[in-house]
Amino acid sequence: MAQVLLFHHAQGLTPGVLAFADDLRGAGHTVHTPDLFDGLTFDTVDEGVAHANEIGFGEIIERGVRAADGLPAELVYAGFSLGVLPAQKLAQTRAGARGALFFHSCAPVSQFGDSWPEDVSVQIHSMDADPFFVDEGDIDAARALVASAAHAELFLYPGNGHLFADSSLPSYDATAAAVLRRRVLEFLTAG
């Protein structure tokens, strides 16, 4: 079974993120869910992004890196939206990564190094009309990552919901989230 370090999105460590982690635990995986916002949650993405801007995105990434201290090197790094930033940095730079799972976001590989590590598999999940993913360039970064990595998959689901896999938010899409969970569990079992 895998050990997963799962980072929350800009609305914080919501009940939906915790429920997702519990689903993975229920399948036998160990899941760590650090709180990068010190207990704060936000009603909207915009409010959460405003808070992230106050903290600084560099600091959020470093909080994520520090959350990995003391954990085994052989982790799968996962993140929802904003949480993809520390997950991606760790997957690209921390030795021993077993895989990466990016939900609703993807940064250019060049943000954290020269290339994607050859032995690190990655899945990227988003909706095909998510304005954050499509209009802000994440889809282009995801396609470039898939084109350059040995083991990478991009899954696009029909719809425009940004955080569709968080069951505690209005954007939740039960059908798409169920497919995402199935694919994630297969990924974790295969890795």
N, C-alpha and C positions, 0 to 999 in steps of 0.2 A: 504494500500500500504506500501511497505517496504522502509526503509532508508538503503542505501548501502554506505559503505566506500570502494572505489575501488582503489587499488594501481597498479601503472604501472610496467612494466618489465624493464630489464636492458638497453633497448634502450631509455628509458625515457617516458615522457608523450606525446606519439605520437598522430597524428591525428586519427589513428585507435583505440587507447584506448579511446580517447574522443568520437569518433563515437559510440563505444560500449556503453559508458555511456549514450549518447544521445538516443540510442535505448531503454535502460531501462527507461529513463525519459519519452520517448514517450509512454510507457506503464503505466505511472502514478507513477513511483517510484522516490524517491529523491535519487540522487547519488552525492556523494562527491568524487572529484578526486584530492587529494593533489599531489603536485609535489615534490618528494623526491630528485630530482636532480637540483633544483633551476633553471629550465628553459633549462637545457642542454638535448639534444637528440643526439643519436649516430646512425651511419649508419649500424653498425653490432652489434651482440650480444657480440662478443669478445671485441670490443671497450667499450661497456657499462659495461661489467663485469670488465674490467681493471679500469674504473672509480669507480665502486662500491668497488673494492679492495682498491683504494686510500682513499675513504671515510671510509671504514670499514663496514663490514656487520652488526656488532653490532650497529653502528651509524645509518645505514639505518633502521634497525628495530626500534630503538628508535625514529627516525624521524616519522615513521609510528604511533608509540604509541602516540607521541605528537599531531599528526594530529587528533587523536580521542578526545583529550581534548576539552571540550566545546560542544561536540556532545552528543546526547542522548545515553543512555546505550544500548537501544534496536536496535542495528545495525546488518546488515548482513555484514560480512567482506569478501571482495573479493580481489583477486590478480592475476596478470598475472606473471608467472614465478618468478623472483626476488621479486615481490610484494606479493607473497604468504607468505614470511617470516613474515612481519609485520601483515598481515591478520591472519595468523595462530596463532601467539603469542596473538593477541587481542582476537581471538575466544576462545582460551584456557584459557586466564587469566583475561579478563575483564568481570565482572559480567554483566548479562543482554543480552549477545549475542543472536541474533535470528537465526543465521545461518552462514555458511561459504561456499564460492565458490572459488575453487582453479583451476586455469587454467595453464596447462603446467608444474606444479611443485607440490611437496608435501614433507614436511620435516617429519622426525620421530616425533611422538607425544612426545617422551622423551626429545626433544630439548626444549620444553616449559612447561613441567610439567610431572606429573606421569601418567595421563590418559586424554582421550578426555572427555569433559563435557557431561554428559548423555543427557541433554536436548538441545544440539546444533546439528542441522542437518547439513550435509556437502555433497557437490557434488565436485568431482574431475574429471577434463576433460583433456585428452591428446591424442595424436596420439600414436598408438600401436608400432610404430618403431621410435619415436622421440628419437634421441641419447641422448639428455640431460635428458629426463625423464626415459628412460630405462637403459642406461649405467651408469648413475650416482646414481642409487639406489632409485630414486623418486618413481618408480613403486612399489618397495618393501615396502616403507613407506606408499604409498597409500593403498596397499592391507592390510597391517597391521592395518591401521586406519579403513578401512571398516570392517575388522574382529572384531575389538574391540569396535566399536561405535554402539549405538542403531539405529541411523538413518544416514547412510552413503552410498553413491553410487559412484562407479568409472565407468566413461564412457571412453572407448577407441575407437578412430576413426581410420579408415585405413589410413596409410600414415606415413611420417617421418618428417613433418613440425613441427618446435618447436612452433612458435608463430602464429599458423594457424588461430586464431580468431582476429588478428589485421589486419584490412582491408588496412592499409597503408604500409604493408610490403610484400616483395616478397613471403614469406612463407604462405600468406593468402590462405585459401581453402574455397571458398564460400559455398560449399555444407556442409562441416563439421561445419563451423561456423554457418550456419543457424540452424542446428540441435542443436548445443550447445546453441544458443540464445533461441530457443524454450524451451529447458529443463530448462534453467536458469529462464525464465519468469514463467514457471510452478512452479518451486521451490519458487520463490519470492511470487507468488500468494498464494501458499499453506501455506507458513510460516506465 
